[in-house]
Amino acid sequence: MRCPFCGHPRDRVVDTREAAEGSVVRRRRLCLHCEKRFTTYERIDEIPLMVVKKSGTREAFDRSKLLSGLLKACEKRPVKARTLEEIVDAVERRLMESSQRELSSQAVGRMLMEKLLKLDKVAYLRFASVYLEFDDVGEFMKVINQLFVEKTRSKLVEEGRAAEEESLEKA
């Protein structure tokens, strides 16, 4: 393992922990030359997942692409990088548990959008604007309006519950 800071080939493992429910081993390492710390992850090498793009081309599943897309969508949003890593872990785990070794990029995108919708609506819209490839502003506005209707509906449900609880307390 070469140090990512100075390129020195020797390091020492400082800490080892299981991550992602035991399917990954996380190692903290110390470079023996520059003494900086860095983290590596070990995963079992399985039959690779293949992603079928919209164009019909196939490429190996790359979790770093998912994380990169999420980071762009959540840029300047109050979302922790660790939360995004957990989303990618969850999606990757779901894909690995699937019996299919080929899946469409649309299916992967839908899984990510599902998670983003629960996490941050603005990040969801950013991701959707790229992923869904809106042809015009009307399509974009349709998605925004759907989010607004859902938010209004959930707010009314909450207000209804609060009013119901209040009337029960008075009784």
Disulfide bonds with the S-S distance in Angstrom:
none
